Amino acid sequence: MKNYNKDKFVILVSAGPTAREVRYSDKYYTCGVNVTPKLIERTNFWVVNDACYFQDFCEKELRSIDNLALPEFPHSVNGVNMHPSAQFNYEIVTKQLKPFMNIHPFNIHTSRKFNLPFDPEIVYFETKSSNESALRWLIHHGFTKFVSLGQDPDGNYHHKMHSRPTKSGGHVAIAEPLDNNRYRQVRDRMKAIIEENNCLLVRCVLPSGHMFNEAVWDRIERMKNENGYKELEVAE
């Protein structure tokens, strides 16, 4: 991670209705959460809490991803519920992914909650969602400027995205959100992380059918010296 320019913005793509396709540019980095690398031309960082999403990517898509960050014991791997399993650590569940990308483990609250044999040398985060894991992991590695696409406090999903009910072990795709209140909580937690770390997060809302590219980037770049949580809505 030392070779990345920490002064660049990271475009963080979540799965909400305002998620948009993101074009490659050397002016910014990209981070996909769960299945959102499918919207990103080139993904620098892919962050997941749940290993069930790995089966959703073809080889071409995997070759477009540079780095994967995930819990030492990922969720949704045992076919019964979201609980991580001591028999399925990150090395086992990413075996088929290692030829395509660099793997970076971290730990979250479930490693302690379920008394897993986690490695105390691996960085630990208190996080309640993959979005929050992504933000905390990127800040841990020195990034301070972020653009959020598809982070929608009212819930629901972009038409190209899907969620998985944990009771089915990650094998059934659903179109409706499980808990709308959770999305507002995620937004509030991410705002708090930005404030406590003196960072910048711009929630960018683009019209339907538009994509994030260098033309949109020019408007974001003007905000680079600001701090806190901001919102930018781009008109037609």
Residue, then its C-alpha position, 0 to 999 in steps of 0.5 A: m500500500k506504500n506505493y499509493n498516493k494518499d493525497k488522491f481521492v478514493i471513489l467509494v461505490s456502494a450498492g444503493p440506487t444512486a450507484r453509478e458506473v465509474r470510469y478509470s482515471d489516474k486522477y483518483y482511486t476506486c473502491g468497490v464494496n461487495v458486488t459494486p466492482k461490477l460497476i467500476e472499470r478498474t477497481n483499486f480496492w475491493v472490500v467485503n465482510d461476506a465471502c458469499y459475494f466471491q462467486d458472483f464474479c467472472e474471471k474478467e471482472l476479477r482481473s480488473i481488481d488490484n486489492l481485496a480487503l476482508p475479515e480474517f474470518p469472513h461472514s456468510v461462509n458456512g451455509v447456515n447464517m452470517h456467522p464466521s467459522a474458524q474453519f474458513n479463514y481468509e486464506i481458505v476463502t480467497k485461495q481462488l482469488k490470489p492469482f488475480m489480486n493482493i489479499h489484505p486481512f483485517n478483523i472486526h467485532t465478530s472475531r471477538k463475539f464468536n471467540l474465533p482464533f484471530d491473529p492479534e497482529i492483524v488490524y482490528f476495526e469496530t464496524k457494522s457494515s462493509n461500507e464502514s469496513a471500507l472507510r476504516w480500512l482506507i483511513h488506516h492506510g492513510f487515505t483522507k479524501f473520499v467520494s461516496l456513490g450509492q450510499d443511500p440512507d433510505g435504503n434499496y438497491h441499484h438495479k444491477m446490484h443485489s443483497r443476500p439474506t444471511k439466513s440462506g447462507g448467501h445463496v439467494a439474491i433479493a431485491e428489497p432491503l432487509d432493514n431501512n433503518r440500518y442504512r441511516q445508521v451506516r450513513d451516520r456512522m460513516k459521517a462520525i468516522i470522517e469527523e473524528n479523523n478530520c477527513l473529507l467525504v463527498r456524497c455525490v448524486l448523479p442523474s440516472g444514466h450518468m457515470f462518474n468520469e473526469a468531467v464529474w471529477d473536476r467538480i469534486e476536485r475543487m473541494k479537496n481542501e475541505n473537511g467533513y461530510k459534504e453532499l454534491e448533487v449534479a443536475e441533468 
